[in-house]
Amino acid sequence: MAKVLYITAHPFNELVSNSMAAGKAFIETYQQQHPEDEVKHIDLFETYIPVIDKDVLTGWGKMSNGETLTDDEQMKVSRLSDILEEFLSADKYVFVTPMWNLSFPPVVKAYIDAISIAGKTFKYSAEGPQGLLTDKKVLHIQSRGGYYTEG
């Protein structure tokens, strides 16, 4: 049995969003073909993801020095830790996002920041950063409403 995180980042549902429609079609088919797998849906627009700010950076520094964190620092650092642990516990990931401004919604960047932790999901080496989750699989489903040409 595999654990799948189905991570969506659109404020609208599949009736309005092509990305969400494609994501829903994929995950429903996946579940039919893999009924033994556990699928957990994370809606990034409905999930509290602390941005990495002064409280978080100060909290991480205090933690490494064994100092006491303020309530705000503790709340944000704990939430980021929970997000990371949930991500690490999965075997497969399905990201569903629209293309906004040639990229993806800012909540996706906040989520990537929450899970991109040195020593947990990647490491630094002489050759540069290296991923540590080499046994995991990821799929990114994305659509756009506009037409984009080269250059």
C-alpha positions as CSV (number, residue, x, y, z in Angstrom):
1,M,0.0,0.0,0.0
2,A,1.4,3.4,-1.0
3,K,0.5,6.7,0.6
4,V,-0.3,9.4,-2.0
5,L,-0.5,13.1,-1.3
6,Y,-2.9,14.8,-3.8
7,I,-1.9,18.4,-3.5
8,T,-4.1,21.0,-5.2
9,A,-3.6,24.7,-5.5
10,H,-6.6,26.4,-7.1
11,P,-9.3,28.5,-5.4
12,F,-12.0,27.0,-7.7
13,N,-13.2,23.4,-8.3
14,E,-13.1,21.2,-11.4
15,L,-16.2,22.9,-12.9
16,V,-14.3,26.1,-13.4
17,S,-10.6,25.0,-13.6
18,N,-9.2,22.8,-16.3
19,S,-6.3,22.0,-14.0
20,M,-8.6,20.8,-11.3
21,A,-10.7,18.8,-13.8
22,A,-7.6,17.0,-15.1
23,G,-6.4,16.4,-11.6
24,K,-9.8,15.0,-10.5
25,A,-9.9,12.7,-13.5
26,F,-6.4,11.5,-12.8
27,I,-6.9,10.8,-9.1
28,E,-10.2,9.1,-9.6
29,T,-8.7,6.8,-12.2
30,Y,-5.6,6.2,-10.0
31,Q,-7.9,5.2,-7.1
32,Q,-9.8,2.8,-9.3
33,Q,-6.6,1.2,-10.4
34,H,-4.9,1.2,-7.0
35,P,-7.7,0.8,-4.4
36,E,-5.2,-0.4,-1.8
37,D,-3.4,3.0,-1.8
38,E,-4.2,5.7,0.7
39,V,-4.9,9.1,-1.0
40,K,-4.9,12.3,1.1
41,H,-6.1,15.5,-0.4
42,I,-4.3,18.7,0.6
43,D,-5.9,21.9,-0.7
44,L,-3.2,24.5,-0.4
45,F,-5.8,27.3,-0.6
46,E,-7.5,25.8,2.6
47,T,-4.3,24.9,4.4
48,Y,-2.4,27.2,6.8
49,I,1.2,27.3,5.5
50,P,3.4,29.8,7.5
51,V,5.6,31.8,5.2
52,I,9.3,31.8,6.2
53,D,9.5,35.2,8.0
54,K,11.3,36.7,11.0
55,D,9.5,34.5,13.5
56,V,10.4,31.3,11.6
57,L,14.0,32.2,11.0
58,T,14.4,33.4,14.6
59,G,12.6,30.3,15.9
60,W,14.9,27.9,13.9
61,G,17.9,29.8,15.3
62,K,16.6,29.5,18.9
63,M,15.9,25.8,18.4
64,S,19.4,25.1,17.3
65,N,20.7,27.0,20.3
66,G,18.3,25.3,22.8
67,E,16.6,28.6,23.5
68,T,12.9,29.1,24.3
69,L,10.7,30.2,21.4
70,T,7.9,32.8,21.7
71,D,4.4,31.5,21.2
72,D,4.3,32.9,17.6
73,E,7.7,31.3,16.7
74,Q,6.6,28.0,18.2
75,M,3.3,27.9,16.4
76,K,4.8,28.7,13.0
77,V,7.9,26.4,13.4
78,S,5.6,23.5,14.7
79,R,3.2,23.9,11.8
80,L,6.1,23.9,9.3
81,S,7.5,20.7,10.9
82,D,4.0,19.1,10.7
83,I,3.9,19.9,6.9
84,L,7.3,18.5,6.4
85,E,6.6,15.3,8.3
86,E,3.4,14.7,6.4
87,F,5.3,15.2,3.1
88,L,8.1,12.8,4.1
89,S,5.6,10.1,5.1
90,A,4.1,9.9,1.6
91,D,5.4,7.6,-1.2
92,K,3.9,9.5,-4.1
93,Y,2.8,13.1,-4.8
94,V,0.3,14.6,-7.3
95,F,0.5,18.3,-7.6
96,V,-2.4,20.1,-9.5
97,T,-1.9,23.8,-10.2
98,P,-2.9,26.4,-12.8
99,M,-0.4,28.5,-14.6
100,W,-0.6,32.0,-13.2
101,N,1.8,34.7,-14.4
102,L,4.0,32.1,-16.1
103,S,4.3,30.2,-12.9
104,F,2.1,28.7,-10.2
105,P,0.1,30.2,-7.4
106,P,2.1,31.7,-4.5
107,V,0.7,29.1,-2.0
108,V,2.7,26.5,-4.0
109,K,5.9,28.4,-3.4
110,A,5.1,28.6,0.3
111,Y,4.5,24.8,0.4
112,I,7.8,24.2,-1.5
113,D,9.6,26.4,1.1
114,A,8.0,24.4,3.9
115,I,9.2,21.0,2.5
116,S,12.6,22.1,1.1
117,I,14.7,21.5,4.2
118,A,18.4,20.7,4.1
119,G,19.1,17.3,5.6
120,K,15.5,16.2,5.1
121,T,14.5,16.5,1.5
122,F,17.9,17.6,0.0
123,K,21.5,17.9,1.0
124,Y,24.4,20.2,-0.1
125,S,27.4,18.5,-1.7
126,A,30.5,19.5,-3.6
127,E,28.5,19.0,-6.8
128,G,25.7,21.2,-5.5
129,P,22.3,20.4,-3.9
130,Q,21.1,16.8,-4.2
131,G,17.7,15.4,-3.6
132,L,17.2,12.9,-0.8
133,L,13.8,11.5,-1.7
134,T,15.0,9.4,-4.6
135,D,12.6,6.6,-4.0
136,K,9.5,8.8,-4.3
137,K,7.4,9.6,-7.4
138,V,5.8,12.9,-8.3
139,L,3.4,14.1,-11.0
140,H,2.6,17.7,-11.7
141,I,-0.6,18.4,-13.6
142,Q,-0.9,22.0,-14.8
143,S,-3.0,23.9,-17.4
144,R,-3.3,27.5,-18.5
145,G,-6.1,29.6,-19.8
146,G,-4.1,31.8,-22.1
147,Y,-1.9,31.2,-25.1
148,Y,1.8,31.6,-24.7
149,T,4.3,31.6,-27.6
150,E,8.1,31.4,-27.5
151,G,10.0,34.5,-26.5
